[in-house]
């Protein structure tokens, strides 16, 4: 049976991409390929893509894996590097590894998980540059 300590907590990668004018469809296709490849990696849990609103050209994507180790395997993979280099032809992107939550660890046990709405608002704020 797997451990459930802090080292086994889910880990996420937040990506914001500012897409060149008129290249939204190209970016969406490349992002879909990259997300599909991520889904093939061990520990992949899911992906959320937030398309830009009218008058904005910034896409926000959150990929979640079951552990830091699984996320690290994806982030350091040759496959990811190749696909990210293709995306950089149509978008300027930045990525960050997100903590499991934003609250402090109570008593040194498993990290406290922030409410989903709070995490979503943080992702949105980061994506919009607030």
Residue pairs with C-beta under 8 A, 6 or more apart in sequence:
2 8
4 110
5 110
6 100
6 105
6 109
6 110
6 111
7 67
7 68
8 66
8 67
9 67
9 68
9 100
9 110
9 111
10 45
10 64
10 65
10 66
10 67
10 100
11 64
11 65
11 66
11 67
11 68
11 70
11 71
11 97
11 98
11 100
12 62
12 63
12 64
12 65
12 71
12 97
12 98
13 62
13 63
13 65
13 71
13 74
13 75
13 95
13 96
13 97
13 98
14 60
14 61
14 62
14 95
14 96
14 97
14 98
14 123
14 126
14 127
15 59
15 60
15 61
15 62
15 63
15 93
15 94
15 95
16 58
16 59
16 60
16 61
16 93
16 94
16 95
16 126
16 127
17 27
17 31
17 58
17 59
17 61
17 87
17 91
17 92
17 93
17 94
18 57
18 58
18 91
18 92
18 93
19 27
19 52
19 57
19 58
19 59
19 90
19 91
20 57
20 90
20 91
21 57
23 90
23 91
24 52
24 57
26 90
27 59
27 87
27 90
27 91
28 51
30 83
30 86
30 87
30 90
31 49
31 59
31 61
31 87
33 83
34 80
34 83
34 84
34 87
35 47
35 49
35 61
35 63
37 79
37 80
37 83
38 44
38 47
38 63
38 74
38 80
39 47
41 65
41 70
41 73
41 74
41 77
42 70
42 73
43 65
43 66
43 67
43 69
43 70
43 71
43 73
43 74
44 63
44 64
44 65
44 66
44 70
44 74
45 64
45 65
45 66
46 63
46 64
47 61
47 62
47 63
47 64
48 61
48 62
49 59
49 60
49 61
50 59
50 60
50 61
50 123
50 124
50 127
51 59
52 58
52 59
56 128
58 127
58 128
58 129
59 91
59 127
60 123
60 124
60 126
60 127
62 98
62 123
63 71
63 74
65 71
65 74
68 97
71 97
74 80
75 97
84 93
87 93
96 126
99 111
100 111
100 113
101 111
101 112
101 113
101 114
101 119
102 114
102 118
102 119
102 122
103 111
103 112
103 113
103 114
104 112
105 111
105 112
106 112
